Amino acid sequence: MKLQEINRKLKETRDELLGIINGLSGDQLNKRKDPQSWSISQVCQHLIKTEELYVVAIKKGLKSKEDSFIENKSLGFLLDRSKKLEAPDIAKPTDENLEYQEIIEKLNNSREKLYGILNTVEDPSILSRRHFIHPVFKEMLLIEWVRSLYLHEQRHIKQINEIKDEF
């Protein structure tokens, strides 16, 4: 998948997320079904942290001067909510209650950081020739890091819709 197509999917997915949380009250954003589950605000915090961590990983991967000869990963499993995935501690949300405007600002900031690094890439094919080690998925080409971001966000959009169904 080309970077241009991935960028389109990133934008579409983010627009969908913003549309889903638009107009929710602080109570709705921060309500938890039980102490073990995340609120919508926490899901958004997780998305923000993940995106910021991915920017760091992509930057590190771009510093490599050697081509990687690893296969593209099949990332479709990210959309399967029947299989629980445990977020690494570094990407877990806090218990802090966030208001709508703060969530939007943080989502926008993390996306700006992502586009900031992607826009510095003169030859996008480099993303398919460099890799970085993912804490869960191991060796991943940088293009797959970028692609997995919108799939990861789509997974959590499903989770947010499940939370909203509880209102």
VMD Tcl script that draws the C-alpha trace (Angstrom):
set ca {
  {0.00 0.00 0.00}
  {1.39 3.40 -0.98}
  {1.91 6.23 1.51}
  {-0.61 8.43 -0.32}
  {-3.33 5.79 0.18}
  {-2.32 5.30 3.83}
  {-2.50 9.07 4.41}
  {-6.02 9.09 2.95}
  {-7.04 6.23 5.28}
  {-5.46 8.03 8.26}
  {-7.52 11.14 7.48}
  {-10.76 9.22 6.87}
  {-10.34 7.24 10.08}
  {-9.52 10.33 12.15}
  {-12.52 12.18 10.67}
  {-14.72 9.22 11.64}
  {-13.32 9.25 15.19}
  {-13.89 12.99 15.57}
  {-17.43 12.61 14.25}
  {-18.19 9.88 16.78}
  {-16.97 11.82 19.82}
  {-18.33 15.19 18.63}
  {-20.90 16.57 21.03}
  {-20.26 14.09 23.84}
  {-20.37 15.56 27.33}
  {-17.55 15.27 29.84}
  {-19.60 12.65 31.68}
  {-20.07 10.59 28.52}
  {-16.38 10.88 27.58}
  {-15.18 9.82 31.03}
  {-17.79 7.21 32.00}
  {-16.47 3.69 32.54}
  {-18.57 0.53 32.39}
  {-16.47 -0.94 35.21}
  {-13.07 -0.26 36.82}
  {-11.31 -2.63 34.39}
  {-12.64 -1.01 31.22}
  {-11.59 2.22 29.56}
  {-13.71 5.30 29.06}
  {-13.93 6.99 25.65}
  {-11.49 9.60 26.97}
  {-9.04 6.84 27.92}
  {-9.37 5.17 24.52}
  {-8.50 8.54 22.95}
  {-5.56 8.95 25.36}
  {-4.32 5.52 24.26}
  {-4.61 6.50 20.58}
  {-2.67 9.71 21.25}
  {0.10 7.93 23.18}
  {0.35 5.22 20.54}
  {0.64 7.74 17.71}
  {3.34 9.68 19.57}
  {5.28 6.47 20.28}
  {5.01 5.47 16.62}
  {6.46 8.83 15.56}
  {9.50 8.14 17.75}
  {9.85 4.62 16.30}
  {9.53 5.85 12.70}
  {12.17 8.54 13.34}
  {14.54 5.90 14.73}
  {13.83 3.55 11.83}
  {14.55 6.32 9.32}
  {18.01 6.81 10.84}
  {19.01 3.33 9.67}
  {21.14 3.30 6.53}
  {20.64 -0.36 5.68}
  {17.79 -1.80 3.64}
  {15.52 -4.28 5.39}
  {14.41 -7.42 3.65}
  {11.45 -8.41 5.79}
  {7.96 -9.28 4.67}
  {4.96 -7.02 5.11}
  {2.96 -8.07 8.14}
  {-0.66 -9.07 7.85}
  {-2.33 -6.48 10.06}
  {-5.98 -7.40 9.54}
  {-6.09 -8.98 13.01}
  {-6.05 -5.45 14.45}
  {-9.68 -5.06 13.38}
  {-10.81 -8.25 15.17}
  {-12.20 -7.05 18.51}
  {-12.99 -10.64 19.54}
  {-9.25 -11.08 20.16}
  {-8.17 -9.02 23.15}
  {-4.85 -7.24 22.81}
  {-3.10 -5.89 25.89}
  {-1.64 -2.42 25.46}
  {1.96 -2.08 26.61}
  {2.20 -0.06 29.84}
  {3.79 2.86 28.00}
  {0.66 3.19 25.80}
  {-1.93 2.78 28.56}
  {-4.08 5.78 29.49}
  {-4.12 7.48 32.86}
  {-7.19 7.83 35.09}
  {-7.24 11.57 34.36}
  {-10.59 12.83 33.10}
  {-10.18 14.79 29.89}
  {-12.72 17.18 28.43}
  {-13.69 17.19 24.76}
  {-11.56 20.19 23.72}
  {-8.45 18.77 25.40}
  {-8.92 15.42 23.65}
  {-9.30 17.17 20.28}
  {-6.16 19.26 20.83}
  {-4.11 16.21 21.83}
  {-5.40 14.17 18.87}
  {-4.53 17.05 16.53}
  {-1.06 17.45 18.09}
  {-0.19 13.77 17.78}
  {-1.36 13.73 14.15}
  {0.67 16.86 13.39}
  {3.75 15.12 14.78}
  {3.08 12.11 12.55}
  {2.64 14.23 9.43}
  {5.67 16.27 10.48}
  {7.92 13.22 10.27}
  {6.23 11.76 7.19}
  {6.56 15.09 5.34}
  {10.35 15.03 5.88}
  {10.63 11.79 3.91}
  {11.83 12.78 0.43}
  {11.49 9.28 -1.02}
  {8.44 7.50 0.47}
  {9.72 4.13 -0.78}
  {12.28 4.33 2.05}
  {9.41 3.47 4.42}
  {9.17 0.09 2.68}
  {12.93 -0.47 2.95}
  {13.52 0.37 6.62}
  {12.19 -1.30 9.72}
  {12.03 -0.87 13.46}
  {11.24 -3.41 16.18}
  {7.67 -3.16 17.49}
  {7.24 -4.21 21.15}
  {4.36 -6.55 20.28}
  {4.62 -7.31 16.53}
  {8.47 -7.49 16.40}
  {10.17 -6.55 13.11}
  {7.95 -4.22 11.10}
  {8.67 -2.14 8.04}
  {8.10 1.57 8.69}
  {5.29 1.65 6.12}
  {3.54 -1.02 8.23}
  {3.98 1.11 11.34}
  {2.17 3.94 9.54}
  {-0.50 1.62 8.10}
  {-1.14 -0.02 11.46}
  {-2.00 3.38 12.96}
  {-5.26 3.76 11.04}
  {-6.14 0.07 11.56}
  {-5.46 0.48 15.28}
  {-7.66 3.58 15.33}
  {-10.43 1.71 13.48}
  {-10.24 -1.03 16.12}
  {-10.72 1.55 18.85}
  {-13.53 3.30 16.97}
  {-15.39 -0.02 17.29}
  {-14.60 0.01 21.02}
  {-15.87 3.59 21.38}
  {-19.08 2.66 19.59}
  {-19.48 -0.28 22.01}
  {-19.04 2.13 24.94}
  {-21.56 4.57 23.42}
  {-24.08 1.72 23.06}
  {-23.98 1.46 26.88}
  {-25.23 5.08 27.33}
}
mol new
graphics top color blue
foreach p $ca { graphics top sphere $p radius 0.5 }
foreach p [lrange $ca 0 end-1] q [lrange $ca 1 end] { graphics top cylinder $p $q radius 0.2 }
display resetview
